[in-house]
Amino acid sequence: MYDLHTHSTASDGAYAPTDLVTRAAAAGITTLALSDHDSTAGLAEAQGAARAAGIRLIPAVEISATWRGHTVHIVGLHIAPDSGPLKQGLAHLRAVRQERAREMGRRLERKLIPGLFEAVSASAGDGMITRTHFARQLAALGLAGDARDAFERYLARGKPGYVPTEWAEPAEAIGWIRTAGGTAVLAHPQRYRLSGGQLRRLVGEFQEMGGAALEVVSGNGALGDTQASAECARRFGLLASCGSDFHGPDGGWPKLGRLPPLPADLTPVWSLWSPHPLPRQRASGS
């Protein structure tokens, strides 16, 4: 069973890398990618935990990019974390994230409570500060029902804590991934609130820039989302990936080990690097 998109406390996941790997193994996952936002800091710990648990750990990262004014996410699978261009690019994005977090804190403190940034920073610990940390803190303070509600009330576009941010160019992000020996995957394509034409343009440009795969099966995705993503993969000749985008038990994230299978006619991304690909009917989640 494959899950090629998860998060740990190295970014905005609820569980430390070791705990995440342990939970994934218990859920029946045999190949797991840890793909923290703009960070590879959790990979070494996760790799050790994966060896102990007897599962395969795919080193990965989820890179933030800006495409025509929209934020999109590109997962790099099977990367070499010590690649110089990748390390430099991710360091820049983490600096952007830190400044964004400070500005979010300033905006929300004017609307809500003093000391919010400091509280969020403490909760993030050694990991970077993301919108998810703000969402959890707002929910903990009783200002939202849960993390998802906090996003909708305070952090989404047009809300008090939203800060427009320029991330990497998609071509840059794909270049970093490929230089690091990895495979570029466009994450959760149906989540960007694009029109059908915009999505096709995004996927087409992604493929032209060197992107190799589409996350066809994604956590929280409906059957219609999978069908639409599968059609995009077929149209542009892309490989298919699957990932829960698991962050933790809060915020409505799907549970580990619950992904449906990939459509049988698509070629899975792991065919590039798995010496013995699993049969089609076991692809992704069963």
MOFEN-V526379 format. One line per field, one symbol per residue. ss: DSSP state (H for helix, E for strand, L for the rest). A space follows every 50 residues. Layout:
ss->???
//
This chain:
ss->LEEEEELLLLLLLLLLHHHHHHHHHHLLLLEEEELLELLLLLHHHHHHHH HHHLLEEEEEEEEEEEELLEEEEEEEELLLLLLHHHHHHHHHHHHHHHHH HHHHHHHHHHHLLLLHHHHHHHHHLLLLLLHHHHHHHHHHLLLLLLHHHH HHHHHLLLLLLLLLLLLEEHHHHHHHHHHLLLEEEELLHHHLLLLHHHHH HHHHHHHHLLLLEEEEEELLLLHHHHHHHHHHHHHHLLEEEEELLELLLL LLLLLLLLLLLLLLLLLEHHHHLLLLLLLHHHLLLL
//
